[in-house]
Amino acid sequence: MGESGEHESVAPAPDRGTPEAEHARLAAIVDDWAAAIVANDADRIGSFMADEWVIVSESGIADREEFLGYVRSGDLTHSAMEAVTPPRVRVYGDTATVTARITNTAHYGGQRFDADEWTTDVFVRRDGHWRCALSHITPAAPPAGS
C-alpha cells in the first residue's frame, strides 16, 4: 500500500494498438524519416535512430555518429527519396522490420549518386517509441533486358 493507504498499481503497458495500426505507424515513421533525410536535418534524422544504430551497405558499416557527421558537415546530402514499393512491415513484439524498394538522389563529396535500393530497417520499441537500430541497403537489380 502507498502512503495514502491506497493500493499501488503498476502502470499499464503502453497501448500497442491493433496490428494494422502498428503497421501504419511504422510506415508513417519511415516516411517521416525519409523527409528528414531529404531535408538534410541531422538532428531530426537522429531522432529516428536508436543510439546503437548502424547502416550496412556495399561499402561496409557506418555507425550513427559517423553517418550524422557526414550530414552535419554537408558532405552527404539528399535531394530526393521515394518509395518504389509499399513497405512490407512485420512486427514481432517490441521488434519490427520494414522493407521497401527506394530510389534516392544523394550528393557525397560533391558527386551526385542516384540509387535504386532495397532497404530493410530493424526497429525496436523502447518506452513506447519505435527507433531504428539497423538499416541495411542492397542495390536493386536492373530491370531484365537492360
C-alpha positions, 0 to 999 in steps of 0.5 A, spaced: 500 500 500 502 507 498 502 512 503 495 514 502 493 507 504 491 506 497 493 500 493 499 501 488 498 499 481 503 498 476 502 502 470 499 499 464 503 497 458 503 502 453 497 501 448 500 497 442 494 498 438 491 493 433 496 490 428 494 494 422 495 500 426 502 498 428 503 497 421 501 504 419 505 507 424 511 504 422 510 506 415 508 513 417 515 513 421 519 511 415 516 516 411 517 521 416 524 519 416 525 519 409 523 527 409 528 528 414 533 525 410 531 529 404 531 535 408 538 534 410 536 535 418 541 531 422 538 532 428 531 530 426 534 524 422 537 522 429 531 522 432 529 516 428 535 512 430 536 508 436 543 510 439 546 503 437 544 504 430 548 502 424 547 502 416 550 496 412 551 497 405 556 495 399 561 499 402 561 496 409 558 499 416 557 506 418 555 507 425 550 513 427 555 518 429 559 517 423 553 517 418 550 524 422 557 527 421 557 526 414 550 530 414 552 535 419 558 537 415 554 537 408 558 532 405 552 527 404 546 530 402 539 528 399 535 531 394 530 526 393 527 519 396 521 515 394 518 509 395 518 504 389 514 499 393 509 499 399 513 497 405 512 490 407 512 491 415 512 485 420 512 486 427 514 481 432 513 484 439 517 490 441 521 488 434 519 490 427 522 490 420 520 494 414 522 493 407 521 497 401 524 498 394 527 506 394 530 510 389 534 516 392 538 522 389 544 523 394 550 528 393 557 525 397 563 529 396 560 533 391 558 527 386 551 526 385 549 518 386 542 516 384 540 509 387 535 504 386 535 500 393 532 495 397 532 497 404 530 493 410 530 497 417 530 493 424 526 497 429 525 496 436 520 499 441 523 502 447 518 506 452 513 506 447 517 509 441 519 505 435 527 507 433 531 504 428 537 500 430 539 497 423 538 499 416 541 495 411 541 497 403 542 492 397 542 495 390 536 493 386 537 489 380 536 492 373 530 491 370 531 484 365 533 486 358 537 492 360 
